[in-house]
Amino acid sequence: MKKYVNNFIICIVFILIILVRIVFIFTLELPVDSDEAVFGLMTKYIFDGKDYPIFVWKAHYVGTVSCYISALLWKIFGVSNYILRYTMITWEIVGIIFFLCCLTKIYFC
C-alpha cells in the first residue's frame, strides 16, 4: 500500500510541475531571454538551411536536438516563438519522467 501512495504522490507532483509550466507559457507574455534567443537563432539557421550545428554556439556541452525538432515544427506549423517553448517543455517533461523513474527505482523499490 505504501508503494502506491508514494507513486500517487510522485504522479501528483509531476502533474503540478507540468501544469505550472503550461500556465507559465500561456499566461505570461514574457520577452525572449538570451538563452531562448540563441536556440531561436540556431533554429532559424537550420530552418533556412544555412547551418547544421551539432553543439549550441559558445556552449559546447549542450546539443542541438531541440533546435532540429523546432525547425521541423516550424516547417509544419510556421515560425512561432511558442513552438520553441513547446519544444523546451517537451524536453523538460522527458527529463522529469526520467528523473522520476530513476527516483522510484532508487528509493521505492
Secondary structure, DSSP 4 states (H G I P E B T S, - for coil): -HHHHHHHHHHHHHHHHHHHHHHHHHH--PPP-HHHHHHHHHHHHHHHTS---SEETTEEEEE-HHHHHHHHHHHHH---HHHHHHHHHHHHHHHHHHHHHHHHHHH--
